[in-house]
Structure formats: structure tokens, C-alpha cells
Amino acid sequence: MAEVPASHPQWVLDARRATGDRIRVRRLHLNLTQEGLAHTAGVDRSTLQRMEAGAEMKLSHLLLVSSALRVHVTDLLHG
């Protein structure tokens, strides 16, 4: 199993933060609460909160959230 680096490069942290921002902007555009989006996506609200905050996120969670937001996952990754 591959080791996880102790810290990620700044560009990775910036990309995660930007992805979280795009999730939040799209959620608000659809007039959804975090609770509502989390329920629709099938993830915990705390998971969605961490995603919007730019924390490390699982690809499966990102795919579920992008589907619930009715956008392609690449729209959340690249804007």
C-alpha cells in the first residue's frame, strides 16, 4: 500500500479549497441547505461540511455530490 505524504503541496490544498467553494456556490445557486444536499447525495452532513471547507475528500463522495448538484464532476474540479 502506498504511503500518504505527511503534507500536500500548496497547489493541492488550493485545488481542494476551490472545489469546496464550487460545491458551496452550486448548492446555494440551487437554494439547498447543507442538510438537504447531503440527504440528496446520500452523504453525512459533516462529510459535506468538510468537502465545502476544502478537506480531503473521497472520490465516491465527490461523485455523489456532483450528481446531486446536477453537474459533471469535472465542473467541480476545474470550474
C-alpha positions, 0 to 999 in steps of 0.5 A: 500500500502506498504511503500518504505524504505527511503534507500536500503541496500548496497547489493541492490544498488550493485545488481542494479549497476551490472545489469546496467553494464550487460545491458551496456556490452550486448548492446555494445557486440551487437554494439547498441547505447543507442538510438537504444536499447531503440527504440528496447525495446520500452523504453525512452532513459533516462529510459535506461540511468538510468537502465545502471547507476544502478537506480531503475528500473521497472520490465516491463522495465527490461523485455523489455530490456532483450528481446531486448538484446536477453537474459533471464532476469535472465542473467541480474540479476545474470550474 
